[in-house]
Amino acid sequence: MSGSKGSVRFCLIHADYVTNGEGEQERPVIRLWGKTDDGKSVLVTDKGFLPYFYVQHDASMSEADLRLMKNRIMEMRVEGRGPVKVERAKLNLLGRPVKLLKIYVPMPADVNKFREALKSWTDIEGAHEYDIPFYKRYMIDKGITPIGWIDAKGRPFKDDIKADIMLDADSIETLDKEGYPKLRIMAFDIEMIRTKGDEKVILISFVDNDGFSRVVSAGDSRSGGVRPAGSEEELIKQFVSIMEDRDPDMIVGYNTDRFDFPKIAEKAWDYKIPMVMGRDSTHFTFKRRGYISAAQIKGRVHIDLYDFIDNIMRGGLSTEVLTLSRVAQEFLGETKDEMKWREIEKAWEKDQAKDLASYCLKDSEITLKLAENLLPQIFEISKTTGQLPFDVSRMSYSQLVEWLLVRRAYSVGELAPNRPKFGEIRTRRNAAPYTGGYVHPPKEGLHEKIALFDFQSLYPSITITHNVSPETLDCKDCKASERDKVPESDHYFCSKKKGFVPMVIEELVNRRMRIKKEMKKLGKRTSEYKRLNNRQFALKIIANASYGYYGYAGSRWYSRICAESITAWGRMYIKDVIKLAEDEGYEVIYGDTDSLFVKIRTKKEARNFLRKANNTLPGVMELDFRNMYESGIFVLSKSGSAAKKRYALIDRGGEITIRGFERVRRDWSDIAKNTQEKVIRAILKDKSPEKAVKAVRRIIESLKKGKVDKEDLVIHTQLTKGIDEYEQIGPHVVVARKMKGYGQEVHEGSTISYIITKGAGSISERAEPADYASAYDPEYYINNQVIPAALRVLSGFGYTEDDLLGKKRIEQVSLSDFVK
């Protein structure tokens, strides 16, 4: 069979490489993992692709000198190995042609070894594309897209690998085919306790999308359908065997990179249990990703949903705390009971296996549902950027943009600029901030009949319209008529030749526009509509992230001037539209970066103004009319300066929108947020400031009497650096240290949840982890949370702290006196 020809069509879900041969004959073997339409698992190998990098040589070198250089390179030996071949290449670097030698080497690790060896050669001016991982290099060069379909032809083979079809490819072709096959997805969750100073894994739950469901315990009890393992050691062994038996294509979890997998790995190490979970019988490993390490399993895709939500989805959520329960409530409309560490420990001590099993199983069930909800979006981002689901689920916005640009650069003959070194990144980060978007100061108070307008993708539109790209900046070849001058600056951009980055962004924007047109023809409940909606979401977030990428310190295409220029045009356009509104006789209440709020009485007037505004805008710039609001509250900051995005609005349907208040910020307790929301609702919906004051007084009274639930008092603050790096020790740092003492995982990026308790000492000293806090300090919550949050709104209506504390009689206030 190994000598016969065969072929397979499959959907690519993962890629990696292994090595084959020894010594000078050692070569990499690309492995493509996937699934066929009829559910068969696939492994396709490719032994014919070699790693390479480029070196740039002096463009004036003679033919004879160039041949001599090629020969010298071919004669090199690094650790006993030489290059495989050297070719000439001519590509563009930031729009300028450069002459290169393309050096193929035996192994991926040889790329940097040979680059280092060539650094001292005086006739070599630099190396390029030496830092692209080998499996990514392969997908870029072959034009392969993850979650895309491939037709592979070659020789079938057999091996000790868990795959239904194995093929050593002679040829690889991409197919124009949509959708993806059903993948077996396994969700899991672990529960731990701390006993005698040590942590112990007590339960592991498993749920997959084929109906499999199981809870395994380290104890002996069978109650509640629990499968007893009898010991922690046996529990870890069963974790491995269940994963092996169920053979999932994807393993999903929530915070599994930081918690579940590291804890399981620790225990496996202690018990000397081989963690053989890969389809090729390899151990799972940890792959460094920023300040965390991602658990990687060969032949299977591990997705930590927490990473994806934290990096990509967080901005669209109303919850500030990314617990599984809060996130599930937003995405699924489903909640789950929470058990604190102490409650889990007590339940385990009392042998309440049924309750614990139900709790643990629910976590896996919700995680699976969340995965089924989010994986289509992850897959579309993967297809758009050309990066594996494993990678994109852990990438930041800037990384998504970068890898799309790297991939697209190859297809148009552009070299990807090298990543900056650490010193350069530090210099970029330490540079003084540049001017951002324009904020038109809000007219404080209550306003009626408000129209909201905003620019459609303002910064991407500016990038496209004005051709903002590093290689078009201050172009020396441009005639004066071809120079697009930046406002408030001496810089300009060439309008003659399309820049690389604007070209890529325009492709994204145009694709999204075409998709949205298609979506209008479809029913919102159809699978095709949902698929296209996920695709347009992927295109949107990457296009919108492109502006930030210019200013991202680690960017390959970094350009501070490009970033500054985009914001300068942004300020110009918002000011121009504000002036147009005022010239038309309308009052502008507030404007911020890409949006403005205008007093307009009817939708017809709003649309007429929109048409006039768009007639003044160039290129792909476009203003949108978003909504009409019956009334809205706008406030200034505590210092009296413009409060960026701090307003509350109510539309004709009674829907309230709140932006920038404590109600939508994570560093305030729920009691403060809920108080503020009640105040806003009383004013906007009930037209009654007096009702708002009474509501605040009731909440203060409840706090004094100790009747407020502990959950409403929790304050959440994220650690923005390591605990030991803080010079000013705030409450969250104190609590983080206490949590670490209790054996809990705490690191940069962790959200610290705490309550301010009664007692002596500073606020920081009285902060306790939410799970361990007992009696709260009512005076702190009244004076530092509830009253400031309420007065942020009510002070504009003449109320003071004494009014809220009941020291004065509530004055009757007419809202009409405050309508602007």
C-alpha positions in Angstrom: 0.0 0.0 0.0 2.9 2.4 0.8 4.0 2.3 -2.9 0.5 3.0 -4.4 -0.8 6.4 -5.3 -3.6 8.0 -3.4 -5.4 11.3 -2.7 -7.5 12.9 0.0 -9.6 16.0 0.3 -9.7 17.4 3.8 -10.2 20.5 6.0 -7.0 21.7 7.7 -7.3 22.2 11.4 -3.7 22.2 12.6 -0.1 22.1 11.3 3.3 21.3 12.8 6.6 19.7 11.8 8.8 16.8 12.9 12.3 15.8 11.8 13.4 12.9 9.8 16.9 11.4 9.2 20.1 12.1 11.1 23.2 14.3 10.8 23.6 16.0 7.4 20.6 14.1 6.1 18.2 15.4 8.8 15.3 17.2 7.3 12.0 18.7 8.5 8.7 17.0 7.7 5.6 19.2 7.6 2.5 17.6 9.0 -1.0 18.8 8.1 -3.8 17.5 10.4 -7.4 17.6 9.3 -10.8 16.0 8.8 -12.7 14.8 5.8 -16.3 15.6 4.9 -17.3 12.2 6.2 -15.6 12.6 9.5 -12.3 10.7 9.0 -9.2 12.1 10.7 -6.3 12.9 8.3 -2.5 13.3 8.5 -0.8 14.6 5.4 3.0 14.9 5.4 5.2 16.9 3.1 9.0 16.2 3.0 9.8 18.5 0.1 9.7 21.9 1.8 12.9 23.5 3.1 13.4 26.4 5.6 15.0 29.5 4.2 15.8 33.1 4.8 17.1 36.1 2.8 20.3 38.1 3.0 20.5 41.5 1.4 23.7 42.2 -0.5 25.3 45.4 -1.9 23.2 46.3 -5.0 26.3 47.4 -6.9 28.1 44.0 -6.7 29.3 42.6 -10.0 28.1 39.3 -11.4 31.5 37.8 -10.7 31.5 38.9 -7.0 27.9 37.7 -6.6 28.8 34.2 -7.9 31.8 34.2 -5.6 29.5 35.1 -2.6 27.1 32.3 -3.5 29.9 29.8 -3.7 31.3 31.0 -0.3 27.9 30.6 1.3 27.5 27.1 -0.1 30.9 26.1 1.3 29.9 27.3 4.8 29.6 24.7 7.6 27.7 25.3 10.8 27.7 22.5 13.3 28.7 20.1 10.5 25.9 21.2 8.1 26.0 23.4 5.1 23.2 25.2 3.1 21.2 23.1 0.7 21.1 25.8 -2.0 21.3 29.5 -2.7 19.2 31.5 -5.1 19.0 35.1 -6.2 15.8 37.0 -5.4 14.5 40.5 -6.0 11.8 41.7 -3.7 10.6 45.0 -2.3 11.2 46.2 1.2 8.8 49.0 2.2 8.2 49.7 -1.5 11.9 49.9 -2.5 13.5 47.1 -4.6 16.2 45.2 -2.9 18.6 42.5 -4.2 18.8 39.4 -2.1 20.1 35.9 -1.8 17.6 33.2 -0.7 19.5 30.7 1.4 17.9 27.3 1.9 19.1 25.4 5.0 18.5 21.8 6.1 16.6 22.4 9.4 14.4 25.3 10.8 16.9 25.7 13.7 19.7 26.3 11.1 18.1 29.5 9.9 19.3 31.6 12.9 22.6 29.7 13.1 23.5 30.6 9.5 22.2 34.2 9.9 24.5 34.6 12.9 27.4 33.2 11.0 26.8 35.7 8.1 26.5 38.8 10.3 30.3 39.5 10.1 30.4 39.4 6.3 31.0 43.0 5.2 29.2 42.7 1.8 26.0 41.5 3.4 23.7 44.4 4.5 21.3 42.4 6.6 19.1 39.4 6.9 15.3 39.1 6.4 12.4 36.8 7.2 14.5 34.7 9.5 12.0 34.8 12.4 8.9 33.2 10.7 8.1 29.8 12.3 8.6 27.0 9.9 5.0 25.8 9.8 3.8 29.3 9.2 6.4 29.7 6.4 5.0 26.6 4.8 1.4 27.8 4.9 2.3 31.2 3.6 4.3 29.9 0.7 1.8 27.2 -0.3 -1.2 29.6 0.1 -2.8 27.2 2.5 -5.6 28.6 4.8 -6.5 26.9 8.0 -10.1 25.8 8.1 -9.8 25.7 4.3 -10.0 22.7 2.1 -7.0 20.9 0.6 -6.6 18.3 -2.1 -3.5 16.3 -1.4 -2.0 13.6 -3.8 0.7 11.2 -2.9 1.5 7.9 -1.3 -0.6 6.4 1.6 1.5 5.1 4.5 1.0 3.4 7.9 2.4 4.6 11.2 1.7 4.4 14.9 -0.5 7.6 14.7 -4.1 8.0 15.5 -5.4 9.1 12.0 -7.8 7.3 9.7 -6.0 8.4 6.6 -2.2 9.1 6.3 -0.7 10.4 3.1 2.9 11.5 2.1 2.1 14.3 -0.3 3.6 14.8 -3.7 1.3 17.8 -4.4 -0.9 20.1 -2.4 -3.7 22.2 -3.8 -6.2 24.4 -2.1 -9.9 24.0 -2.9 -12.6 26.6 -3.3 -15.0 25.0 -0.8 -16.8 26.6 2.1 -17.7 25.3 5.6 -16.0 22.7 7.7 -16.7 19.1 8.8 -18.1 18.2 12.1 -15.2 18.1 14.6 -15.2 16.2 17.8 -14.9 18.8 20.6 -14.1 17.8 24.2 -14.5 20.2 27.1 -13.1 19.5 30.5 -12.7 21.2 33.9 -10.9 20.3 37.1 -11.7 21.1 40.7 -9.0 21.4 43.4 -8.7 21.8 47.1 -5.9 22.8 49.4 -5.2 20.2 52.1 -2.3 20.1 54.6 -0.5 22.9 52.7 -0.7 21.0 49.4 -3.1 21.3 46.4 -5.0 18.3 45.3 -7.0 17.6 42.1 -10.3 16.0 43.3 -12.6 16.1 40.3 -12.3 16.2 36.5 -15.4 16.5 34.3 -15.6 15.7 30.6 -18.3 16.6 28.0 -18.0 16.3 24.2 -20.4 17.1 21.3 -21.0 13.4 20.6 -23.0 13.0 23.9 -20.2 11.8 26.1 -20.4 13.1 29.7 -18.4 11.9 32.7 -17.2 13.1 36.1 -14.2 11.3 37.7 -13.3 11.7 41.3 -10.1 11.1 43.3 -12.3 9.7 46.0 -14.2 6.4 46.4 -17.8 7.7 46.4 -20.1 6.7 43.5 -23.0 9.1 44.4 -24.3 11.5 41.8 -23.0 9.4 38.9 -19.4 10.0 39.8 -16.8 7.5 38.6 -14.4 6.9 41.5 -10.7 6.8 40.7 -9.8 6.1 44.3 -6.8 8.4 44.3 -5.4 11.6 42.8 -2.8 9.5 40.9 -5.4 7.3 39.3 -7.5 10.4 38.5 -4.7 11.9 36.4 -4.2 8.6 34.7 -7.9 8.5 33.8 -7.7 12.0 32.4 -5.1 10.8 29.9 -6.9 7.6 29.1 -10.3 9.3 28.5 -8.7 11.9 26.2 -7.0 9.0 24.3 -10.1 6.9 24.1 -12.5 9.7 23.0 -9.8 11.0 20.5 -11.1 14.6 20.2 -10.1 16.8 17.3 -10.3 19.8 19.6 -9.9 20.2 23.4 -11.5 23.3 24.8 -11.4 24.8 28.3 -11.7 28.0 30.2 -8.4 29.3 31.6 -6.8 25.9 30.9 -3.5 27.5 29.8 -3.0 29.1 33.2 -4.8 26.7 35.5 -6.1 23.3 34.5 -3.2 22.1 32.2 -0.4 23.4 34.5 -2.0 21.8 37.5 -2.5 18.5 35.7 1.1 18.6 34.4 2.5 19.2 38.0 0.6 16.2 39.3 1.7 14.0 36.4 5.3 15.0 37.1 4.9 14.2 40.8 3.4 10.8 40.0 5.7 10.2 37.0 2.7 9.7 34.8 3.5 10.0 31.0 1.1 12.7 29.6 0.9 11.0 26.2 -2.1 12.8 24.7 -0.9 13.6 21.1 -2.2 11.7 18.2 1.4 10.8 17.5 1.8 9.4 21.0 3.8 12.5 22.2 3.5 14.2 25.5 1.6 17.5 25.6 3.9 20.5 25.9 3.8 24.1 26.8 4.5 26.7 24.1 5.4 30.3 25.3 2.8 32.9 24.4 3.7 36.3 25.9 3.5 36.1 29.7 1.7 32.7 29.6 2.5 29.3 28.2 -0.1 27.6 26.0 -0.7 23.8 26.3 -0.1 22.2 23.0 -1.1 18.6 22.0 0.1 17.2 18.7 -2.7 16.4 16.2 -5.3 18.0 18.4 -6.2 21.7 18.7 -6.4 23.1 22.3 -8.4 26.2 22.5 -8.5 28.2 25.8 -11.6 30.2 25.4 -10.6 32.6 28.2 -7.6 33.8 26.1 -9.7 34.5 23.1 -12.4 36.4 25.1 -9.8 38.4 27.0 -7.8 39.4 23.9 -10.6 39.9 21.3 -14.1 39.8 22.7 -13.7 41.7 25.9 -14.5 45.2 24.5 -18.0 44.1 23.4 -19.0 42.7 26.8 -20.8 44.5 29.5 -19.3 42.3 32.2 -15.8 43.4 33.5 -15.1 40.1 35.2 -14.4 37.3 32.9 -15.5 34.4 35.1 -17.1 31.5 33.2 -20.4 32.3 34.8 -20.4 36.0 33.8 -19.2 35.3 30.3 -21.8 32.5 29.8 -24.5 34.8 30.9 -23.7 37.2 28.2 -23.0 34.8 25.3 -25.5 32.1 26.2 -28.0 33.7 28.5 -27.2 30.9 30.9 -25.9 31.1 34.5 -24.3 28.7 36.8 -23.9 28.5 40.6 -20.6 29.6 41.9 -18.7 27.7 44.6 -15.8 29.4 46.4 -12.6 27.5 47.3 -13.7 27.1 50.9 -17.1 25.8 49.9 -15.5 23.2 47.6 -13.2 22.1 50.4 -16.0 21.8 52.9 -18.2 19.8 50.4 -15.2 17.4 49.8 -14.6 17.0 53.5 -18.3 16.2 54.0 -18.3 13.7 51.1 -20.9 15.7 49.2 -19.8 14.2 45.9 -23.1 14.7 44.2 -23.1 18.5 44.6 -19.5 18.8 43.6 -19.9 16.6 40.6 -22.9 18.6 39.4 -20.9 21.8 39.8 -17.9 20.5 38.0 -19.9 18.9 35.2 -21.8 22.2 34.7 -18.5 24.0 34.1 -17.7 21.6 31.3 -21.2 21.7 29.8 -21.1 25.5 29.7 -17.6 25.5 28.3 -18.7 23.2 25.4 -21.7 25.5 24.7 -19.5 28.5 24.7 -17.0 26.8 22.4 -19.8 26.0 19.9 -20.8 29.6 20.1 -17.3 31.1 19.6 -15.4 28.6 17.5 -17.1 29.8 14.2 -15.7 33.2 14.9 -12.3 31.8 15.8 -12.4 29.8 12.5 -13.3 32.9 10.4 -10.5 34.9 12.0 -8.2 32.0 11.3 -9.2 31.9 7.6 -8.9 35.7 7.3 -5.4 35.9 8.7 -4.2 32.5 7.5 -3.2 31.5 11.0 -4.0 28.3 12.9 -7.0 28.3 15.3 -4.5 27.4 18.1 -2.6 30.5 17.4 -5.4 33.0 16.6 -7.3 32.1 19.8 -4.3 33.4 21.7 -3.3 36.4 19.6 -3.8 40.1 20.3 -5.4 42.4 17.7 -1.9 43.6 16.6 -0.7 40.1 16.1 -3.7 39.3 14.0 -3.0 42.3 11.8 0.8 41.5 11.6 0.3 37.9 10.4 -2.2 39.0 7.8 0.3 41.5 6.5 3.2 39.0 6.6 1.1 36.5 4.6 -0.1 39.1 2.1 3.4 40.6 1.7 4.6 37.2 0.3 1.9 37.2 -2.3 2.7 40.7 -3.7 6.5 40.3 -3.6 7.1 42.4 -0.4 9.6 41.5 2.3 8.1 41.5 5.8 10.2 44.0 7.8 12.1 42.4 10.7 10.7 42.5 14.2 12.2 45.3 16.3 14.8 44.3 18.9 14.0 44.8 22.6 15.9 48.0 22.8 14.0 49.5 19.9 10.7 48.4 21.4 11.6 50.0 24.7 12.5 53.3 22.9 9.2 53.2 21.1 7.3 52.6 24.3 9.1 55.4 26.1 8.4 58.0 23.4 6.1 60.8 24.4 2.5 60.1 23.5 1.1 61.7 20.3 -2.2 63.6 20.1 -5.2 61.3 19.8 -8.7 62.0 18.7 -10.6 65.3 19.1 -13.0 65.6 22.0 -15.6 68.3 21.6 -16.5 69.2 25.3 -19.9 68.0 26.4 -22.6 70.5 27.2 -23.3 69.3 30.7 -26.8 68.5 31.8 -30.0 67.0 30.3 -30.7 67.3 26.6 -33.7 66.3 24.5 -34.0 65.2 20.9 -30.5 64.0 20.1 -29.2 62.4 16.9 -26.1 60.3 17.1 -23.8 60.2 14.0 -20.5 58.4 13.7 -17.9 57.8 11.0 -17.9 54.3 9.5 -14.5 52.8 10.4 -12.9 56.2 10.7 -9.2 55.2 10.9 -9.2 52.4 8.3 -11.1 54.8 6.0 -8.5 57.5 6.5 -5.7 55.0 5.9 -7.3 54.0 2.6 -8.4 57.4 1.5 -5.0 59.1 2.1 -2.8 56.1 1.3 -1.2 56.1 4.7 1.7 53.6 4.6 5.4 53.7 5.7 6.6 53.5 2.1 4.3 56.3 0.8 5.3 58.7 3.6 7.2 61.8 2.3 7.7 60.0 -1.1 10.6 61.6 -3.0 9.3 60.6 -6.4 6.0 62.5 -6.0 5.1 65.7 -7.8 3.6 68.4 -5.7 0.1 67.6 -7.2 0.5 64.0 -6.0 1.3 64.8 -2.4 -1.5 64.4 0.2 -0.5 66.8 3.0 -1.2 65.8 6.6 -3.2 68.4 8.6 -1.1 70.2 11.3 2.1 68.7 9.8 4.7 69.1 7.1 4.4 65.4 6.2 2.6 64.1 3.2 1.7 60.8 1.6 2.0 59.8 -2.1 -1.3 59.5 -3.9 0.3 58.1 -7.0 1.2 54.5 -6.0 -1.0 52.4 -3.7 0.7 51.7 -0.3 0.9 48.1 0.9 -1.0 48.5 4.2 -3.8 50.6 2.7 -4.1 48.0 -0.1 -4.6 45.2 2.4 -7.0 47.2 4.5 -9.0 48.2 1.4 -9.3 44.5 0.5 -10.7 43.7 4.0 -13.2 46.6 3.8 -14.4 45.7 0.3 -14.8 42.1 1.2 -16.8 43.0 4.2 -19.1 45.3 2.2 -19.7 42.5 -0.3 -20.5 40.1 2.5 -22.9 42.5 4.1 -24.8 42.9 0.8 -25.1 39.2 0.6 -26.4 39.0 4.2 -29.2 41.3 3.4 -30.6 38.7 1.0 -30.6 36.0 3.7 -32.8 35.2 6.7 -31.0 35.9 10.0 -31.6 32.4 11.2 -30.1 30.6 8.2 -26.7 28.9 8.6 -25.4 30.8 5.6 -26.3 34.2 7.3 -24.5 33.1 10.5 -21.4 32.0 8.6 -21.2 35.3 6.7 -21.8 37.3 9.9 -18.9 35.6 11.5 -16.8 36.3 8.5 -17.7 40.0 8.4 -16.9 40.2 12.1 -13.4 38.8 11.5 -12.8 41.3 8.6 -14.2 44.2 10.7 -12.0 43.6 13.8 -8.8 43.2 11.8 -9.4 46.3 9.7 -10.3 48.4 12.8 -7.1 47.1 14.6 -4.9 48.2 11.7 -4.5 51.8 12.9 -3.3 50.6 16.4 -0.8 48.4 14.7 1.1 51.4 13.3 1.7 52.6 16.9 2.3 49.2 18.4 5.8 49.1 19.7 6.5 45.6 18.6 5.2 46.1 15.0 7.1 45.1 11.9 5.5 48.0 10.0 5.8 50.5 12.9 5.4 54.1 12.0 4.7 56.7 14.6 4.3 59.3 11.8 1.6 57.2 10.1 -0.2 56.8 13.4 0.0 60.5 14.1 -1.1 61.4 10.6 -4.2 59.2 10.8 -5.3 60.9 14.1 -4.6 64.3 12.6 -6.9 63.6 9.7 -9.4 62.2 12.2 -9.4 65.4 14.2 -9.9 67.4 11.0 -12.9 65.4 9.8 -14.7 65.4 13.1 -14.2 69.2 13.4 -15.3 69.8 9.9 -18.6 67.9 10.5 -19.2 69.7 13.8 -18.7 73.0 12.0 -21.1 71.9 9.2 -23.7 71.0 11.9 -23.3 74.4 13.6 -23.4 76.2 10.2 -26.7 74.4 9.5 -28.1 75.8 12.8 -27.8 72.7 14.9 -26.4 72.5 18.4 -23.6 69.9 18.9 -23.8 68.6 22.4 -20.7 66.4 22.4 -18.2 64.9 20.0 -15.5 62.3 20.5 -13.0 61.0 18.0 -15.4 59.5 15.5 -18.9 60.4 16.8 -21.0 63.4 17.5 -24.3 64.1 19.2 -26.5 66.8 17.6 -29.8 68.3 18.7 -32.1 67.4 15.8 -35.8 66.9 16.2 -36.7 64.4 13.5 -35.1 61.5 11.6 -35.9 63.3 8.4 -33.7 66.2 9.4 -31.0 63.9 10.6 -30.9 62.1 7.2 -30.8 65.4 5.4 -27.8 66.5 7.4 -26.2 63.1 6.9 -26.4 63.6 3.1 -24.9 67.0 3.2 -22.0 65.8 5.5 -21.2 62.9 3.2 -21.1 65.1 0.1 -18.1 66.9 1.7 -16.1 63.7 2.5 -13.4 62.3 0.2 -12.6 58.7 -0.8 -14.2 56.0 1.2 -14.9 58.3 4.2 -18.5 58.0 5.3 -20.7 59.3 8.1 -23.5 57.1 9.5 -26.7 58.0 11.3 -26.9 55.6 14.2 -30.0 56.5 16.2 -32.4 59.1 17.6 -32.7 59.6 21.4 -35.5 61.2 23.3 -33.1 62.5 26.0 -29.6 62.1 27.4 -27.4 63.1 30.3 -23.9 64.4 29.6 -21.4 65.2 32.3 -17.9 66.7 32.8 -15.1 65.0 34.7 -14.6 65.8 38.4 -11.9 68.4 37.4 -14.4 70.1 35.1 -12.7 69.1 31.9 -14.4 67.2 29.1 -15.3 63.7 30.3 -14.5 61.3 27.5 -17.5 59.2 26.5 -19.5 59.8 29.7 -23.1 60.0 28.9 -26.5 58.1 29.2 -29.2 58.1 26.6 -32.8 56.8 26.3 -34.3 56.1 22.9 -37.9 56.2 21.8 -38.4 52.5 22.8 -37.2 53.2 26.3 -33.8 51.5 25.8 -31.1 53.1 27.9 -27.5 53.3 26.7 -24.8 54.1 29.3 -21.2 54.9 28.4 -18.2 55.8 30.5 -19.9 56.0 33.9 -19.0 53.8 36.8 -21.8 51.6 35.7 -19.6 50.2 33.0 -16.2 50.2 34.7 -14.7 47.2 36.4 -13.0 49.1 39.3 -16.3 49.9 41.0 -18.4 47.6 43.0 -21.8 46.4 41.8 -23.5 48.4 44.6 -22.0 51.6 43.2 -22.8 50.6 39.6 -26.4 49.6 40.4 -27.0 52.8 42.4 -25.8 54.9 39.5 -28.0 52.9 37.0 -31.0 53.5 39.2 -30.3 57.2 39.3 -29.9 57.4 35.6 -33.2 55.4 35.0 -35.1 57.6 37.5 -34.0 60.7 35.6 -34.3 59.5 32.0 -37.2 57.1 32.3 -39.3 58.4 35.2 -38.2 62.1 34.8 -37.8 62.2 38.6 -34.5 63.3 40.3 -36.4 63.0 43.6 -37.0 59.3 43.0 -33.3 59.0 42.2 -32.3 60.6 45.6 -34.8 58.4 47.5 -33.3 55.3 45.8 -29.8 56.3 46.9 -31.0 56.9 50.5 -32.5 53.4 50.6 -29.3 51.8 49.4 -27.3 53.8 52.0 -29.6 52.6 54.7 -29.3 48.9 53.6 -25.5 49.3 53.8 -25.7 50.7 57.3 -27.9 47.8 58.4 -25.6 45.1 56.8 -28.3 43.9 54.5 -26.3 44.1 51.2 -25.2 40.8 49.6 -21.4 40.3 49.7 -21.4 39.8 45.9 -22.6 43.4 45.4 -19.6 44.7 47.3 -16.8 43.1 45.3 -14.3 45.4 43.6 -12.4 43.9 40.6 -9.0 45.3 39.5 -6.7 43.8 37.0 -3.0 43.3 37.7 -1.2 45.1 34.9 2.2 43.8 35.9 3.8 41.2 38.3 3.0 41.6 42.0 6.6 42.4 42.9 6.9 45.1 40.2 4.4 47.5 41.9 5.9 50.5 43.7 2.6 51.8 44.9 0.8 49.1 46.8 -2.9 49.4 46.2 -5.7 47.2 47.6 -5.6 44.8 44.7 -1.8 44.2 45.1 -2.2 43.5 48.9 -5.1 41.1 48.1 -3.1 39.4 45.3 -0.3 38.7 47.8 -2.8 37.2 50.2 -4.3 35.0 47.5 -0.9 33.7 46.6 -0.4 32.8 50.3 -3.7 30.8 50.1 -2.2 28.8 47.2 -4.2 30.5 44.4 -2.7 31.3 41.0 -2.0 35.0 40.5 -0.1 36.6 37.6 0.1 39.6 35.4 -3.4 40.0 33.8 -5.2 38.3 36.7 -8.4 40.1 37.8 -8.2 40.5 41.6 -11.6 40.5 43.4 -11.8 42.0 46.9 -13.9 43.5 49.6 -13.0 46.3 52.0 -13.7 45.0 55.5 -14.1 46.6 58.9 -11.1 47.2 61.2 -8.1 49.3 61.8 -5.5 50.4 59.2 -5.6 51.8 55.7 -8.1 50.8 53.0 -5.4 48.6 51.4 -4.7 46.9 54.7 -8.4 46.2 55.1 -8.9 44.7 51.6 -9.6 41.0 51.7 -10.0 38.4 48.9 -13.7 38.2 48.0 -13.8 34.5 48.9 -12.5 35.1 52.4 -14.0 38.4 53.4 -16.5 38.5 56.2 -17.9 41.8 57.6 -17.7 44.7 55.1 -17.1 48.3 56.1 -20.4 50.2 55.4 -18.7 53.6 55.7 -16.2 52.9 53.0 -18.9 51.7 50.6 -21.2 54.7 51.4 -18.5 57.4 51.2 -16.2 55.9 48.5 -18.5 54.0 46.3 -22.2 54.8 46.4 -22.2 58.6 47.0 -19.5 59.4 44.4 -21.2 57.2 41.8 -24.6 58.9 42.5 -23.2 62.4 42.5 -21.5 61.9 39.2 -25.0 62.3 37.8 -27.0 64.1 40.5 -24.6 67.0 41.1 -25.7 68.3 37.7 -29.2 68.7 39.1 -28.1 70.6 42.2 -27.9 67.8 44.7 -25.1 67.4 47.3 -23.7 64.7 49.6 -25.9 66.0 52.4 -29.0 65.4 50.3 -28.0 61.8 49.7 -27.2 61.2 53.4 -30.6 62.5 54.4 -29.2 65.6 56.2 -31.5 67.8 54.1 -35.1 67.6 53.0 -35.4 66.4 49.4 -36.0 69.5 47.3 -38.6 69.3 44.5 -36.6 69.7 41.2 -38.2 70.4 37.9 -36.4 68.7 35.1 -37.4 71.4 32.7 -35.1 73.7 34.6 -32.2 71.6 33.6 -33.1 70.7 30.0 -30.6 72.5 27.8 
